């Protein structure tokens, strides 16, 4: 049983684990980019199937690769704050963690208008303290978690296992997490197209958050 679909949403109801949606809409999300090659491959794949997704970006990667970030925006995908340096909230004092979040917001905003400035946040590793989360929510952000964690970054997970984790118990409003990172690329390159094809074949629409 996937604990993220059972216990965690009850313990942390202020976080979004899935969207309440009666129609067959699913949300693909990608963490830890943007980077050349892998993120660009993801964008090519999304364009091929004409679907939209949400990218939770590490702002230091935005600083290093602004052209990839700009492409995400220009192709109609949404973006979210994933801190500046991929910080684990449990291991960082609240002030330091929040400063890193706001620094990420500042870096990302250099390439955004007021209309598309991200108000979505995903804590790296899914780990965040209550005080950190409260401040982020109080600043207008929605904290996005997930219903389907593919674990594409795990070297012990095969591409087929990654794909099965992405589609098992699929339901309207599900939020699927892949990673546009070098570490995850082996599983990602196999599992993402199969996941998209499965969802489309089963009548789902893939839209950005």
N, C-alpha and C positions, 0 to 999 in steps of 0.2 A: 504494500500500500504506500502511496506517495504522501508523506507527511505534510507536504506543502498544500495538498488539497483537502486536508482534514483538520489537523490540530492548529497549525500555524495561522491560518486565516482567522480562527476563533480567538487566538491569543493576541493577534495584532490586527484588529479590524480596521484601523485607520490607514493601513497600507492596502494597495490594490493588488490582489492576487489573480483576479480575472475580471473582465468586464461583465456587467449585467446586460445581457443581450439575448433577445429571443430569436433574432435572425441568425443565420449561419455565417457569422463573422468571426475571424480569427486574427490574432495579432502576432506577427513575426517580429522579434526584437534581436538586436545584435549588441554585444558588449565589447568594450576595450579598444575599439579603433578610435579614429580612422588611421589606417596605414596604407601605403601603396601595395599593390598586388592583391592582397587578400580582400580588403574592403572594395577595391575596384572590381575584383571577380564577383563579389556579392552583388554589387550594383549592376554588373552586366547580367547576372542571373535573374535578378528581380525585373530588369527591363525586358529580358527575353520572355518572361511569363506575364508581364504587364501587371505586377502586383507592387504594393507599397509596404514599407516596413518602418520601424523606429530604431534609431542607432543611439545607444547610450555611450557617449564619447568621453574618453580621458582627455582633458583639455591640453595636457602637455603634448599629446599626439596631434591635437588640432593645431597647436603652435608650430609643430614640426612639419605638418603636412596639410596646410590650409587648402591646397587645391583639391584634395580628396574630400575634405569637409564641405567645401563649396559645391562639389558635385552632388553630394548627398542632398543638400538643400535644393539645388537647381532641378533635380530629378523628382522632386515632390515628396520626399520622405521626411519624416519628422525626426527630431533629435532630442536627446535628454542629457542631463548632467550626470556624470559618473565620477565626479571629483577631478581634481587636477592631477593627482599622482596615484590614483587607484588605492586610496587609503582604506584600511580595515578599521571601521568605527570602534570596534571593541578594544582595539589596541592603541587608540589615540584619545587624548583629552578632548573634551567637547569644543573648547575654543579653537584649538589647533585644527580639528576636523572641519569645523564650520568655516574657518578662514580659507581652507583648501577648497571647500565647495564654492564659496563666493569668488575666489580667484578663478575657478573654472568658469563660473558664470560670466565673469568679466572677459576672459579670453574668448569664449564662444560668442559673446555678444558683438565682438569686433566684426563678425561675419554675418550677423543677423539683423533684421529690422525689428521694430517693436512688435510687428504682427507675427513674427515667427521666433521670437525669443523663447527658449525652452522653459516650460514650467513643469517638466517631468524630471524626476530624480530616481536613480537606482543606486543603492549602496553597493559598492564592490563587495563581493563574497556574500551579499545579503546580510551583512553584519553592521548593525547600527544601534547606538544607545538611545534610550527613550528621549533624553534631553536633546540629543542631536536631531532626532526625528521631529520633535516638537517644534524646534526652531525652524527647520526646513519647511514644515507644513505651515507654520505661522507666516512664512514669507511667500506663501501662495503656491508652493510646489505640491504636486501629487507624487507620492512615493510608490513607484511601480515595482512590484515583485514579479511573481510568475506562477503559472500552473504547471508548466512543462519545462523542466531543466534537462537539456540534452546531454550535458556533461561531455560535450565534444572536445573539451580541453584535457580530458582524462586519458592518459596513454594506455590505461587498462581497458578502455571502452573501444569496441570495434565500431566501424562505420555502420554496420547493420544494427548493433545495439543502440547506437546514437539515433538512428532513424526511428527505431521502435519506441524509444523514450519520447521522441518528438510527437508521435501520433497516437500513442496509447490513450484510451479514454478521452478522446477528443470531444469537445463540446463547444457550443457557441460561447464566445467571449474569452476563450482560452488565450493565454499569453505564453508564447514559446520563446525560450532563450537559446540562441546560438552565440558564438563568439567570432568576430572578424579579427582573428589573431593568428600569428604563425603557429603557435602551439596547437591551436584547434583545427588548423587547415586540413589536415589529412581526413579527419572525420567530416568536417564541414563540406568539403568538396564533393563527397559522396552523398551525405545525408540531406543536404539542403534541397537539391533538385528533386529528389524522391519525395521529400516532405511536401514541397509545393505541389507536385503532380498528384499526390494522394489527396491533398486538401481540395484542389480544384476538381478532381474527379468525383469527389464526394459532396460537391455542391457548396463548398465554403468560399467566401470572399475574403481575401487577405488585404487588410487595410492598416494604415499607420494609426498609432494611438493619438 
